[in-house]
């Protein structure tokens, strides 16, 4: 397969010229690739079935989507962009435009041709005034797209179809994450979704659960709350996948290890990466691989509520929770405490920041600085005992184990916490759509680019957008807007270091820990190249050794 790597000499990709937190494990190879067989991947919660790249909201759907859909370019384990649906591209001299050329004879899973009309439609869908999803910020840099988004224009000025294989995309200003947010944007078929009113797209259950994509695997069967079965796409542009089928199945974590050892599962994430589990699996002949985390776990705080508006209160929560104990006792040391919303080792990570080491006295001091009162072992606010609710999802052993520890830590500073365990989708609805929460446990999986606009800018605090915490801060907005105006790491680094220090000081959520990412693999499963930012890189080359 011939691939054209975008030259790192152009400044557009200097943002990715440093390997961040991913690590290429190298190919887990055995010998000559063999054709046939079924791989079963275990997951802990069922995909809701919103199998549309511009509408889905959780990682369980994305486990399926990543096998079915593709973008014009993709990132490889060396953090370089390489061709996917586009065979080549050219960057303009002013670095505001990129012209993409699609491969010849590309076809959707139903045999219809893939053209630049599909590319245009993908961006028009996300920018449509009736769009109900949360991904508009990722394309908002395109020239003229705001006028389309507000209904002032019927076209997007910055997207020009040259012919059915060639399309030019131009941004208003130099936009550092162009290839990440625009070039690798997953393309959807216009002939499937073009006649559906955008406002009604999220209601199309039949279409959502039977997606037509361009990737190496096609939908065969979606069984709600149980499994998704995919089949090899015979006409995939880079050759038919070696595997016949790929099944993503919901598994109970209590039985998953035994199923892995018995050969009932071929591939699973390890939500509890402790040394006993690792040894148990390896003794059973299972391969365990660890990667540096591409994200962090956190305790969300609803900044819309008066109780969390004072940063002294938010900092106090950070001091009150023994985050190191979570890493040491629950993760068995397979992770690190997190203090800023960036992956450890990232070039934008600030050199100096507050560590918020566990300190009950410091926590009480800060609560009192905010006007709270601590007496007789209880914390009071406005004369009333402080009682809060912490919501957290089932399906992650570490999260489930850390919730009672957090409850006890906060009880030690006089705060009563009610724990509410719920299914992940239910929690997502309450946090994202209803904004009905005080505190919650969740995680962010981050991209290689440090731009946190979608998550942290005040423009994205509305329902179904990603600023779940409702954090509003003028300096935060200013730094986020400034950070995407430059191309080189040298120019961007001081901006994001300042942003990291601000987020460390403001503590809009309580950053908890970054855990190592673990995978358990069937030793007969070969051809994998795992790295932190993608589970399925060149999945069509995976095979089962017979």
N, C-alpha and C positions, 0 to 999 in steps of 0.2 A: 504494500500500500504506500502510495506516495503522499507525503504530507508536506505542506509548506509552512514553516515556522515563521511567524511574524518577526522581522528583524528587531532585535532588542536595541539596535542603534537608534531607532526613532524614539523620541522622548515619550510618546504616547504610552509605551509599555514599561517605562522606567519604574513605574509604581510596582511592577511585579518582578523587578530584576533581582530582588533579594528573596531567598526562600524564607518563608515566615514560620509557620508551625507545622507544615506538612512534612512528611518524610517518606520518600519512595522506598518501599521495602524491597524493591526489585521483583522480578518475576518469580512466582512460585511455580517453577516449571518442573516437568518430569521427563518428557521426551517428545516424540512427535505427537502433535495434537490429534485427538481422536474425536470422532463425530458420534453424537447420540447421547442419550441420557437426560435425566431431569435433576436440576438443582433445587433444593428447598431451603429458602431463607426464613429463619424464625424472627418474628417481631412480637412485641409484648401487648400492643393494642391494635384493634382492627382499623384499617384505613376507612375513613368516613365515606369515601367514594366520590370525592370531588376531584375527579381525574382530568383536570384542565389546568395547564401550567400557569395561567393567569388568575385562577380563582382559588386554588387550594390554599389551605392555611396551616397544615401540620405536616410533620416529617413522615408520618405513616403513609399518607397519600403519595408523598414524594418518593418513597421507596419503590412505588409502582411507576410513577410518572417518568422517573429517570431511565427506565428501561424502554419506554414507549416513544418518548419525544426527544428531539434534539434541537440545537441552535445552529447558527451559521458557523460558529467556531467553538472550540472547546479547550479547556486547560489540561495540560498533561502534568505528570508528577514532578516535572522540573519547573513548574509554575510558568510555563510558556504557553502561548496560544497557538493552536494548530487547526488545520482545516477540519471541518465537519460537513455540514450541508454546503458551505461555501468552499470552493476549491482554491480561491485566491482572493486577495483584497489589496487595495492600494490606499495609502494615507496621503491626503493633500499637503501641499507645502505649508499651509497655515495651520495644519493639524486640527482643523475643525470638521473635516469631511473624511469619510471612509467609503470607498466604492467596493462592493462585494460582488463576486461572480459565483453564482451557484454552479454546482456540478451538473453535467449533462445527464438527462434521463432519470432524474430523481423522481421517485413515486411514493405517494402515501400508501398506507397499508391496504387501502381499497383499490389500488391501481391507478388512481388519478394522479396527474403530474403535479409536482411541486414547483411553483414558480414564484417570482418576486411579488405577485399579487398576494400570495400567502404571507410573505414577509410584511408587506404594507398593512395587510389586514390585522396582523398580530399587534402592531403598534396602534392602529386605529381602535382596536378593541379596548386596549388598556387605557387609551386616552379619551375614550368616548365619555360624554357628559353623564351617561347613565351607568357607567362602569361601577360595579359594587365591590370590587376587590381592593387590594392594598398595595399594588405594584406601580402605581402611576409615578411615584417619585423616581423610580429607576429609569424612566424614559423621559422625564420632564426636561432634561437638558437639550432635547432635540429642538431645532429651530422651528418656531411657529406652532409647536404642539400645544402650548397653553391656550392659544386662540381656538384650536380645535376642541380642547378639553372644556372650554367654557361655552362652546357653541357659537362663537363669533366667526368661525371659518368652517367650511365644509371639507377642507383639505389640510394636510400637514405640510407646511412649506418646506421643511428640512428633509423630506423623504421624496426622492425622485426615482421613478422607475424608468430605466433606460431601455431595457428590453426584458423579455421574460426570464432571463438569467442574470441580469445586471441591475443593481440598485445602489443608489448613492444616499448616504445618510449624513446630515450636517447638523452640528450643534450650534447653539447661540454663541457660546464661548468655548474655549479649550476645556474639555471635560476629561479629567484624569481617569475615571473608571469606565471609559467608553467601551472597551472590549468586554469588560465584565458585565456591565449593565445593559448594553445595547447589542454588541457583537455576538455574545453568547446567549442572548434572550431566546427562550424556547419558542419555536415557530409552530403555529396551529393552522389547521386547514380551513381556508375560507369557504370551500364548498360544503363543509359540514356546519360551520357556525355562522356563516355570513347571513343566513336568512333568519337567525334567531335574534329577537330583540335583546340588546346587550343587558338591559335591566332584568330580563327573564332568564339569562344564561345559567345562573346558579340554581335555577329550579328544574333544569332539564336532567332529571335523574337518569333516564335511560341513556342519553348521550354521554353524560359524565361517567357512567360506569361501563360504557362500551366505547372507549376512545379510539380514534383513528389517528395514528401518529406516523413517524418516519423512522423510528429507532429499530434496534436489532430484534426486538420482541413485540408481538402483537397480543392484544387481549383475546383470551379464549373464554374465560369464565370468571365472573365476580360473584363470590358467595359472601354476602354481608355477614360481618362479625366472625368469619371463619378463615377464608383464604382467597387469594387471587391467583389464577393460573394463566400464564402467558405462554405463547408458542413462538418458535423461531420464525422470523420474517424471511422468507425464501429469497426475496429480491432486494435485500438490504444492500445499500450502495457499496459497502466494503466487504461484501461476501456473506453468504449465509452463516449464521452463528453455528458454532460447533455443537452447542447444546440444543436438544429438541424442545425442552420445556424449562420454564423458570417459575417456580411456585413460591409465593410469599404467604406464609401461614402464621396465624396467631397461635402462640404457644404460651402455656403457663410457665412462668419463670421457675417455679418449684420443681418442674419435671424436665426443664429444657436441657440441663446438663446430661441427664441420663439418656434423653432422646438423642443428644449429640453423640454420645459415646456408642449408642446402639445403632447409629447410622440412619436414624429417622430424619435428621436435620444435617445439612451440609455446610451451613453458613449462618452465623448469628452474631449480633452485637453482644458484648458482655456488659450489662448495665451495672453489675456488681463486680468490679475488677479487684478482687481481694486475692491474696496469695493462696489461701486454701482452695478457692475455686480454680485458680490457674493450675495448681498442682493436681487437683482431682481430674481435670480435663486432660492434662498432658499425660498423666499416668494411664488414662484410658485411650491413649493413642491419638488424641485430638491436637491439632496445631493451634497455638495461641499466639497472636501477634498484637503488639501494642504500638500505638501511634500517639504522638503528642496531640493534645486536644486542639480542636479548631473552634472552641467556644468556651462558655462558662455557665455554671448553674447560679441561680440567684433567688433571693426572696423579694418579690415585687411588693412595692408599697404604693398605695393609691394617693398620689400627690394632689389629687383633686380635693381630698378631705382635709379639713382644718388640722386634724391631729398630726398630719405628716408634712405640713407646709414649712415648718422650721427645720433648717438643716441640722441644728443641734440635736433634734429628735432623731433624725435619720442617721446621723453619725453615732448617736447613743446605741441604736439598735445594732450597728456594726460592732461596737465594742462589747455589747452584751452577749453576742453569739460566739461560742467557741468554735470558730471555723477550722482552726488547726486540728481540733479533736475529730472533726468530720473526716479530714484528710488522713489523719493518723489511724483512727480507730475503725472507721467505716470503709475507707478506701485502701486501708493497709499501706498508706504512704504512696499510692499510685495516683498522685495528683498534686496540686498546689493551691494554696489560698489565693484568691483573686481580689484585687483592690481597684481595678479599673475595667471598663468594658472593652478590653482588647485582649487578644490571645497572648499568653506569655511568650516572650522572645520576639514579638512583633517590632518592626523598626520604629513604629509610632509610640511604643510603650514608653511612658515617661521615666526618666532615670531616677527621679526622686518623687516619692508620693507617700502619703500616710499609710501605715500598715494596719492600723486598727486592731492591734493584738488584743486578745481577749482580756478584758479588764472591767470587772463589775463596778468598781468604785468610779472609774472614769465614765462609765455609762450613766450611773446615777447622777454624777456631777453634771453631765450634759443635759439630762432630763430636767434637772432642777434649774439649769441655766435657761431652759425654754419655758420656765414657769410651772413645771410640774412639782409635786411634793412627794417625798418618800418618807413614810413613817410606819413604824411597827411592821416592817417587812412588806409593805404594800405601796404601790405607786398610785398617786392620785393626780387627776387633771380636772381643773375647775371644781374641785371638791368631790369628784366622783372617782371610784376605783377604775383603773384602766383595764378594760376587757376587750380583747381583739379576737378576730377569727382568722386562722391560717388555712387556706384551701390548698390542696395539693393532689396531684393525679396518681392514680394507680399505674402500675406497669414499670416502675423503676425502683429497684431495691434500695439504691443509695438514697434517693429522695424519700422513700417511705421510712427508711431508718433515721434520716436526719431530722424529719419533722418532730418526733418526740424529743430529740435532743434540743432543738430550737425552743420547743415548748418549755422544757425544764430550764434552759438558760434564761429565758425571759421571766419565768416564775421566780428565779433567783434575784431578779431586780424588781420584783413586786408586780409584774404584769401577768394577768391571767390570759391564757391563750386557748381557745377552743380549736381543735383540729377537725377539719372536714376533708375526708378522703373521697375522691370522686373519679369517675371515668374521665380520661383525658379530654375527649370531645366536649363533655359537659363543662369542664373547667374552662376550656377554650371559649365556649359560648358566653360564660359568665364574665370572663375577663375581657375578651376582645369585643364582643358584640354588646353585651348588656352593661359592661363596666361595673358590675356588681361584685365588689370585693373590697376588703381592707388590706389583706396580705395574701400572697400566693407563692408557691414554688414552681419554677419553670426554668428553662434553659434557652440560651441563644447559641445557635450554630452560626459562626461568622464567616464572612468571605475573606479572600486575601486582601481586599482593599479596606482601609480603615474608615472609609466614609460611613458614618452612622446616621445619616439623615433620616432614613425611613424609620429608624427606631427611636431617635431622640429629638428630632426637630419639632418645634411646637406646632407646625402645620399638620402634624400627623397624630394628634391626640383624640381624634374623633372615633366613634365606633367603627370596627372593622379595619382599623389602621394599626400600625405597629408600635406607636408610642403608648403602650399599655399603661405605663405608670402615670401618664398625664403630666409629664415633666415640662414645665415652661420656664425658660431662662434665656434672657436676651443675649448674653455672652455666648451661651451654648449655640444658639442659632447663628450668631455672627461667625463663630469659628467653623461650624459645619459648612456654611456657605462659602467661606474663604478657602477651605481645604480642597475643594474640587476645581479650583481655578488654575491650578498649576499641575505640571506634568511630572517633574522629577521628584524623586524622594528627597533630594537636598532641599528643595523649596517647600515641600509639604511637611517634612519632618517637624520643624519647630511649631507649625500650626497645630498639628495633631498632638504633639507633646503638651502644648498649652491646653488643648481640649481634654487630654487625659488627666491632667492635673486638676482642671475644673471639675470633671466628673468624679474624681477621687475626693475632692473637697465637698461637693454638693451631695454626694451619695444619694441619688434619687431612688435607687433601689439598694438592697444590701447584696453586693457581690459576694458570693460564697466561695466557690472553688472551681478550678478547672481540673477535670479528671482525665487521666489518660484514656484514650479510646482503644478499646480492646475488641478483637474479633476472634471467634473460635471457628476453625475451618476443618472440614473433612480432609484428611491427608491425600485423598485421591483427587481433590479439586485442584486443578492446575491452571496456569496461565494468568493468575491474578497479578495486578499491580495496584496495591492499595496505598492510598495516601489520604491525608486528613480532609481534603476538600472534595473527594469523590469516592464513592464505594464501587462504582461500576465502570471504571475506565477500561475501555476496550473489552467490554464484557462479551462481545461476540467471539473473542479468542479464548475464553475460558473453556475448559473441557474436563471431563471426568476420566481419570485413568482406569482402564478396565483390568 
